[in-house]
Structure formats: structure tokens, C-alpha cells
Amino acid sequence: MRVEAILLLFLGVFFGIVGIVYWFWSYEQAGTAMLVGTSLLGFLPGGYYFFWHRRMGQRVEDRDDATIEEGAGDINSFPSSSIWPFVLGMGAFLTLMSLVFGIWLIFPGISLILTALVGVTAESRRGGHV
């Protein structure tokens, strides 16, 4: 995680410097706020990765003398195809469309979202299709 941490911390420092220069060059508040937010988007995960790198030590991927066999491990199981992400997306779509076409669309949208959440939870607990 060391490489990822250094890259993200570098991006945070870079956008922080650009934000300071931008502020003194233009005195514009919206762009400066966005650049500060961008630098925080570099510092937050970069600091998290750096914390875990210091706590766990070097990974196999970070070592120059590592072999491919050392990096192989358990792959775990992958989820099967499911209809519930589509149902969740349709519920979110209807909920957002309620802001445009009327509040009445929020009721089928919320019901689709709740149905999808219950369905994906039941499917993940049983390990198959519901």
C-alpha cells in the first residue's frame, strides 16, 4: 500500500499548492473550495493507506524480490448474476424522477428500493437465487 499512499498524498499536496496559487491569483472562492476538496480527496485515502502500510508492513506486491507464487492466495467466491441491482437502480431512478415529475413517483421508487434491499440481503444469506 506504500505506492498507493505516496501517489495519493502527492496528489493531495499538488492540488493543495494549486489551490493556494489559485486563491492568490484569482481570489475566486468556488474554484478554491473545489481545489481544497480535491486535495482532501487525495489526503483522506492516502493517509488511510499510509496508516495501514505502517501498521501491517510491506505487502508482497511492494517487494522487489517477491515471486508470483507468494502473491497467490485464496480468491473467495464471486456473486452470481442477480436482478436486484437493476431493481435498486430503477427505484433510485424513480425516486429522483419524483423531483421532476411529481412527488407521487417517490412511492413506487422507495418500494422498489426496499424490495431490492430485502432481495439482495436474502439472496446473499442463502447463497443463491431467491
KATABEL-V21318 format. One record per backbone hydrogen bond with DSSP energy under -1.0 kcal/mol. NH is the residue of the N-H (numbers start at 0). CO is the residue of the C=O. If there is no record, write none. Layout:
BEGIN
nh={NH/NH}
co={CO/CO}
END
This chain:
BEGIN
nh={4/5/6/7/8/9/10/11/12/13/14/15/16/17/18/19/20/21/22/23/24/25/26/31/32/33/34/35/36/37/38/39/40/42/43/45/46/47/48/49/50/51/52/53/54/55/56/86/87/88/89/90/91/92/93/94/95/96/98/100/101/104/105/108/109/110/111/112/113/114/115/116/117/118/119/120/121/122/123/124/125/126}
co={0/1/2/3/4/5/6/7/8/9/10/11/12/13/14/15/16/17/18/19/20/21/22/27/28/29/30/31/32/33/34/35/36/38/39/41/42/43/44/45/46/47/48/49/50/51/52/82/83/84/85/86/87/88/89/90/91/92/95/96/97/101/102/104/105/106/107/108/109/110/111/112/113/114/115/116/117/118/119/120/121/122}
END
